[in-house]
Amino acid sequence: MATQLADLVGNGCALVFAAVPGDTDPDAGSRLRAAAGFSAADAARAAAEAALPIVRETLETGQRRQCESISALGKRGAAGTLVLPLCWDNRMRGAVVIGTPQTIDGDCGARLSELAEHASLQVDHAHLSAALSEASKAEPEASEPGGTDDLLRLSEALFAQDIELLRSNEKLGKIEKLKNDFIEKMSRELRTPLNSIIEAIIGVLAGEHDQISSQAKACLRTALDEGTAFQRTLQNILDLWQLKQNELPVETQEVNISEVIGEAIFSVQDAIGDKPVTITKNIDSTLPKLRTDLAKVNQLFFLLLDNAVKFTPSGEVELGARLEGSRLVCSVNDTGIGVCADDQEFVYEEFFQVDAHSSTTYRGAGLGLSLVRDLILLLNGEIAFDSEPGRGTRVSFEIPVEPV
């Protein structure tokens, strides 16, 4: 649930405080049980410690609270902190703390409340199940007054909650299906006219090249570049969605890595434009043809090279590739603007931008490295990121391959 809450507010962070069933400690509800959106366990524990006062206050009052950001939540919680009680049938079971990187709207707030309500039901159900189990083990003699009635009452309460959980799960499932259907439908509705527009522009430039003015050609080329960039962004969103749904298959075939790198370099020439940026290759001359997923390796090199070129105003970008045993080891180095240490933990996050002006200074949706990381994991590989502000960035990855 912590991950769902963090994702819902746009790559925020979340802490779940809940009591363990059977725990009689009055402070049990303020114990950290789950966290999402933190780079390490220590960071989550520090944030939990900082949030404890407001959690205890929420447990006492049972009221939803929205307050200023807690510094320990970092940039993911820069816009504020929302605390929701986990309470079911007047039984306080814990609380969730949500750090928001941006102001949340009414729809998002309602969705957060639905998730918190669902979690409250789950936690309370676990408590009642534990209570029924303990009561059954120490079942009193029939002569003891109230014993059988207590068991019956717990059983009835659990049965009612079982039905409620089914309804809640069905509701959440329908919401998830609606979201997935929306993404799929919008992708289809956007891609069809976009492809037609791009094909029409290419047709005019190719078929009537001598009949249109230089100014018109320049406008058409700009429109073509913008349309192609939008097409790639849309495809990145679709690929990420398919990865999340485990619907992006791996298809192995024979691959010439040198040719793949050459295609990636050709594809980013327009992005370089007039910038004094040179691209060099450092490919092992003995590198054989390999069996791996051609489309995904091609996409990896393009995304990394496009990212490097984008953030390198001047200088050099180097692509490297070599074979180490049964693993292909690749790297993309640039002499660009780099990323400061505080931001490096977030570079794989979807839609992440280093600052508020990045989306206008450097075009893009902030999906490149997130998609790269997920594609590499899909291929059972590993990725490493190293950067220094003003000196450049190095992204390296390795994936298992089969030499031909």
Buried (B, 14 or more C-beta within 10 A) or exposed (E): BBEBBBBBBBBBBBBBBBBBBEBEEEEBBBBBBBBBBBEEEEBBBBBBEBBBEBBBBBBEEEEBBEEEBBEBBBBBBBBBBBBBBBBBEEEBBBBBBBBBBEEBEEEBBEBBEBBBBBBBBBBBBBBBBBBBEEBEEEEEEEEEEEBEEBBEEBBEBBEEBEEBBEEBEEEBEEEEEEEBEEBBEEBEEBBEEBEEBBEBBBEBBEEEEEEEEEEEBEEBEEBBBEBBBBBBBBBBBBBBBBBBEEEBEEEBEEBBBBEBBBEBBEBBEEBBEEEEBEBEEEBBEEBEEBEBBBEBBBBBBBBBBBBBBBBBEEBBBBBBBBBEEEBBBBBBBBBBBBBEEEBBBBBBBBEBBBEEEBEEEBEBBBBBBBBBBBBBEBBEBBBEBBBEEEEBBBBBBBBEBEEE
